[in-house]
């Protein structure tokens, strides 16, 4: 999952444009480093920090038919 999608999935932003603005402004950290690439692919176990909240990325469960 890409970083911008993750922020939307977590409900931290409402739109892709809002995610882009926050990420490119340096407001998001991944594994302790500022991340400015909205398309950065997250791997299971990555630590995402935004507005003093911390999330550990895990693959979303796939829904069956």
Residue frames as a rotation matrix with the C-alpha (Angstrom) as fourth column:
UNK 1
0.588 0.809 0.000 0.00
0.809 -0.588 0.000 0.00
0.000 0.000 -1.000 0.00
UNK 2
-0.220 -0.637 0.739 1.25
0.571 -0.698 -0.432 3.49
0.791 0.326 0.517 -0.78
UNK 3
-0.825 -0.231 -0.516 1.70
0.564 -0.394 -0.726 6.07
-0.035 -0.890 0.455 1.96
UNK 4
-0.835 0.549 0.048 -1.04
-0.537 -0.830 0.150 8.39
0.122 0.099 0.988 0.69
UNK 5
-0.101 0.803 -0.587 -3.48
-0.274 0.545 0.792 5.47
0.957 0.240 0.165 0.49
UNK 6
-0.419 -0.140 -0.897 -2.54
0.711 0.564 -0.420 4.43
0.565 -0.814 -0.137 4.03
UNK 7
-0.988 0.042 -0.148 -3.40
0.061 -0.777 -0.627 7.86
-0.141 -0.628 0.765 5.43
UNK 8
-0.429 0.889 -0.158 -6.79
-0.792 -0.286 0.539 7.70
0.434 0.357 0.827 3.72
UNK 9
-0.107 0.343 -0.933 -7.35
0.092 0.938 0.334 4.11
0.990 -0.050 -0.132 4.89
UNK 10
-0.650 -0.218 -0.728 -6.65
0.719 0.134 -0.682 5.19
0.246 -0.967 0.070 8.48
UNK 11
0.437 0.897 0.074 -9.12
0.847 -0.437 0.304 8.06
0.305 -0.070 -0.950 8.13
UNK 12
-0.113 -0.589 -0.800 -6.41
0.751 -0.578 0.319 10.67
-0.651 -0.565 0.508 8.81
UNK 13
-0.805 -0.054 -0.590 -7.20
-0.302 -0.819 0.487 12.49
-0.510 0.571 0.644 5.55
UNK 14
0.170 0.971 0.170 -10.33
-0.129 0.193 -0.973 12.66
-0.977 0.143 0.158 3.41
UNK 15
0.967 0.192 -0.168 -8.78
-0.167 -0.026 -0.986 13.07
-0.193 0.981 0.007 -0.06
UNK 16
0.506 -0.817 0.277 -5.68
0.862 0.484 -0.149 12.21
-0.012 0.314 0.949 -2.01
UNK 17
0.291 -0.360 0.887 -4.96
0.279 -0.855 -0.438 15.93
0.915 0.375 -0.149 -2.38
UNK 18
0.789 0.030 0.614 -4.99
-0.542 -0.435 0.719 16.39
0.289 -0.900 -0.327 1.38
UNK 19
0.836 -0.516 0.189 -2.64
0.341 0.757 0.558 13.42
-0.431 -0.401 0.808 1.77
UNK 20
0.380 -0.700 0.604 -0.30
0.805 -0.071 -0.589 14.84
0.456 0.710 0.537 -0.88
UNK 21
0.481 -0.149 0.864 -0.13
-0.210 -0.976 -0.052 18.21
0.852 -0.156 -0.501 0.87
UNK 22
0.879 -0.107 0.465 0.66
-0.461 0.060 0.885 16.69
-0.123 -0.992 0.003 4.27
UNK 23
0.719 -0.629 0.297 3.27
0.590 0.777 0.217 14.29
-0.368 0.019 0.930 2.93
UNK 24
0.293 -0.638 0.712 5.08
0.746 -0.313 -0.588 16.82
0.598 0.703 0.384 0.72
UNK 25
0.605 -0.049 0.795 5.11
-0.346 -0.915 0.206 19.35
0.718 -0.400 -0.570 3.58
UNK 26
-0.437 -0.873 -0.218 7.17
-0.216 0.337 -0.917 16.92
0.873 -0.354 -0.335 5.70
UNK 27
-0.079 0.508 0.858 4.45
-0.970 -0.238 0.052 16.25
0.231 -0.828 0.511 8.30
UNK 28
0.908 0.418 0.010 4.70
-0.414 0.897 0.153 12.44
0.055 -0.143 0.988 8.01
UNK 29
-0.179 -0.967 0.179 7.50
-0.974 0.200 0.107 10.18
-0.139 -0.155 -0.978 9.23
UNK 30
0.853 0.299 -0.428 8.10
-0.368 0.926 -0.086 6.59
0.370 0.230 0.900 8.19
UNK 31
0.632 -0.599 -0.491 10.43
0.690 0.724 0.005 4.52
0.352 -0.342 0.871 10.38
UNK 32
0.361 -0.434 -0.826 11.63
0.712 -0.443 0.544 7.71
-0.602 -0.785 0.149 12.09
UNK 33
-0.754 -0.656 -0.011 12.52
0.468 -0.549 0.693 9.65
-0.461 0.518 0.721 8.93
UNK 34
-0.070 0.705 -0.706 10.53
-0.384 -0.672 -0.633 12.41
-0.921 0.227 0.318 7.25
UNK 35
-0.532 -0.009 0.847 8.94
0.651 0.635 0.416 11.00
-0.541 0.773 -0.331 4.11
UNK 36
-0.339 0.366 -0.867 7.98
-0.402 -0.889 -0.218 13.36
-0.850 0.275 0.449 1.28
UNK 37
-0.887 0.052 -0.458 7.12
-0.413 0.354 0.839 10.74
0.205 0.934 -0.292 -1.36
UNK 38
-0.127 0.931 0.342 3.39
-0.927 0.011 -0.375 10.11
-0.353 -0.365 0.862 -1.35
UNK 39
0.601 0.346 -0.721 3.85
-0.676 0.701 -0.228 6.99
0.426 0.624 0.655 -3.48
UNK 40
-0.502 -0.835 0.224 6.29
-0.822 0.380 -0.424 5.39
0.269 -0.397 -0.878 -1.03
UNK 41
0.218 0.556 -0.802 5.35
-0.255 0.826 0.504 1.73
0.942 0.095 0.321 -0.72
UNK 42
0.084 -0.100 0.991 4.83
-0.996 -0.038 0.081 0.61
0.030 -0.994 -0.103 2.86
UNK 43
-0.346 -0.254 -0.903 5.98
-0.237 0.955 -0.178 -2.79
0.908 0.152 -0.390 4.02
UNK 44
0.693 0.616 -0.373 4.49
0.181 0.353 0.918 -4.77
0.697 -0.704 0.133 6.92
UNK 45
0.327 -0.534 -0.780 6.02
0.944 0.153 0.291 -3.53
-0.036 -0.832 0.554 10.16
UNK 46
-0.502 -0.482 0.718 6.72
0.539 -0.824 -0.176 0.02
0.676 0.299 0.673 8.90
UNK 47
-0.193 0.342 -0.920 6.10
0.884 -0.347 -0.314 2.66
-0.427 -0.873 -0.236 11.53
UNK 48
-0.297 0.204 0.933 4.13
0.614 -0.707 0.350 5.70
0.731 0.677 0.085 10.30
UNK 49
-0.373 0.126 -0.919 3.90
0.816 -0.426 -0.390 8.82
-0.441 -0.896 0.056 12.50
UNK 50
-0.503 0.322 0.802 1.56
0.426 -0.716 0.554 11.72
0.752 0.620 0.223 11.87
UNK 51
0.036 0.512 0.858 0.35
-0.470 -0.749 0.467 14.42
0.882 -0.420 0.213 14.31
UNK 52
-0.490 -0.391 0.779 1.83
-0.865 0.111 -0.489 12.64
0.105 -0.914 -0.393 17.36
UNK 53
0.599 0.630 0.494 0.02
-0.622 0.755 -0.208 9.41
-0.504 -0.183 0.844 16.46
UNK 54
-0.531 -0.838 -0.128 1.92
-0.791 0.436 0.428 6.27
-0.303 0.329 -0.895 15.58
UNK 55
0.687 0.726 -0.017 0.72
-0.657 0.611 -0.441 3.44
-0.310 0.314 0.898 13.34
UNK 56
-0.505 -0.747 0.433 2.33
-0.383 0.643 0.663 0.12
-0.774 0.169 -0.610 12.52
UNK 57
-0.031 0.488 -0.872 1.49
-0.999 -0.032 0.018 -0.89
-0.019 0.872 0.489 8.96
UNK 58
-0.564 -0.026 0.825 0.06
-0.037 0.999 0.006 -4.36
-0.825 -0.028 -0.565 8.41
UNK 59
-0.969 0.233 -0.077 -1.40
-0.059 0.086 0.995 -5.59
0.238 0.969 -0.070 5.13
UNK 60
-0.317 0.928 0.195 -5.17
-0.912 -0.242 -0.330 -5.04
-0.259 -0.282 0.924 5.07
UNK 61
-0.516 0.206 0.831 -7.13
0.036 0.975 -0.219 -8.28
-0.856 -0.083 -0.511 5.12
UNK 62
-0.908 0.233 -0.347 -8.47
-0.371 -0.067 0.926 -9.27
0.192 0.970 0.147 1.74
UNK 63
-0.210 0.920 0.331 -12.22
-0.673 0.110 -0.732 -9.69
-0.709 -0.377 0.596 1.61
UNK 64
-0.829 -0.051 0.557 -13.52
0.244 0.863 0.443 -12.85
-0.503 0.503 -0.703 -0.02
UNK 65
-0.860 0.507 0.060 -16.32
-0.072 -0.237 0.969 -13.04
0.505 0.829 0.240 -2.59
